[in-house]
Amino acid sequence: MTFAKTQRLEALPPYLFIEIDKKKRALLQAGKDVINLGVGDPDLPTHKFIIDEMAKAIYDPKNHRYPFDEGVPAYRQAAAEFMSRRFGVTADPDKQILTTVGSKDGISHIPLAVVNPGDVVLVPQPGYPVYNSGAIFAGGRPYVMPLLQANHFLPDLDAIPENIRRQAKLIWLNYPNNPTAASAPLSFYEQAVKMAQRYGWIIASDLAYGEVYFEQPPPSILQIPGAMDVAIEFHSLSKSFNMTGWRIGWAVGNDKVIAALAQVKGNMDSGQFNAIQVAGTAALKNYQHADVKNQMAIYRRRRDVLADGLAQLGWQMQKPSAGFFCWVPTPHGKKSMEVCNQLLDEAHVVTVPGGGFGPAGEGFLRMALTVDESRLHQAVERIAKIKF
């Protein structure tokens, strides 16, 4: 049998990190000590108070059946209460909140709910690859919005050509941002909402890193008057509570868009295991728990070790105010893949080349704060010995 991948798969950009993965595996097989700053997955365990709630929930027989498509009512209510306490945003848990199997679930499926073939999708670059692939799978046409340091890594909405604005159906925003670690002020969200109202855009805001911050808590776009009419926002418990493997999040926003997303998901999956939603309810009700706050302090110390250490070596970078990535300019303006390979070959330190996120990410490296302080100190010491 001859087999060919579908055109939608062929349209996806190539995976550019294969070379790094191969080198990393080869070093590990050779017994080398590799420090991995490339992984965007928390190394800290899920908090005990959440695990304890899950342990009880899995013994409840009512949680052993098919889950509610739209999500357990108590979980959606907890999400609504979180939106109110944390952001001052009022959302109807029955009409404006939908449980998702992690935020990636909602992010990948929303284009199928709102984008017709040929519609333009405004995609930030560098950015989470699923924004682009989701648009392609829905038959949309991705239009790149470069995130440049000169504009504080915010898309220049005024630079989008008028004809593209009129063809656009969906715009992606992600702050705190992966990979640039930038945050967005409310003034930027105000501009985005005004443009969405003018051109009929649906704003999809990815707030997966909203609860990992070091200074001021990041805002929600839904705080802007009128945003609920044009926006949907994706939240995740993955980074906030070290629950990446649990796959639990929620979408909140315009009721018609939420209903359309629910219709797509109803045809794609059967929802998330009810017991996980019970545990997620406990997490959201205790988002100010001492263990959660301590987690932020851990990431803050790690950020300072890495950022201050690189600064002492002469690397120019801005300390992130949120998220657990550092977006680091390459030394002497070298290509990101070249520096990435040099760090791996000579220091056995894994990083992610910014160019792998697209041309707008070139000249930067992404370094994750997902290893402990001692390993970050070691990484800086190893990097200090390299001549670039």
Order of alpha helices (4+ residues) and beta strands (2+ residues): alpha-alpha-beta-alpha-alpha-beta-alpha-beta-alpha-beta-alpha-beta-alpha-beta-beta-beta-alpha-alpha-alpha-beta-alpha-beta-beta-beta-alpha
